[in-house]
């Protein structure tokens, strides 16, 4: 009986080994049958990957060019802003200089006007003194003439 069980066990294992061998052969046949499909799919994957890589490279190049255009535009805008700032600064300096020159001129003219007024006042006083002196001289001359007559 134990021998019979051992024979049954060996026969079961042998049948199982044969079944595994048949399954393996069937699997190999399926793999061989699918291999052309798998190779075609692999080729398609490689082609799509290559196309995608080229598209990404082109996109990167276009994006880099756009960024260069944007940065160049920003640099030009910055340069224009600096030029305008310098222009406004120059104009402000010119306006302030003109205002200062005007104020200096007005100050000079006011000083000159006051000086002229003082000179005019002194001139009037000199004129009055001269007239007084002329009257005194006349009086002295008249007095001297009268003294000679005495």
Secondary structure, 3 states (H helix, E strand, C coil): CHHHHHHHHHHHHHHHHHHHHHHHHHHHHHHHHHHHHHHHHHHHHHHHHHHHHHHHHHHHHHHHHHHHHHHHHHHHHHHHHHHHHHHHHHHHHHHHHHHHHHHHHHHHHHHHHHHHHHHHHHHHHHHHHHHHHHHHHHHHHHHHHHHHHC
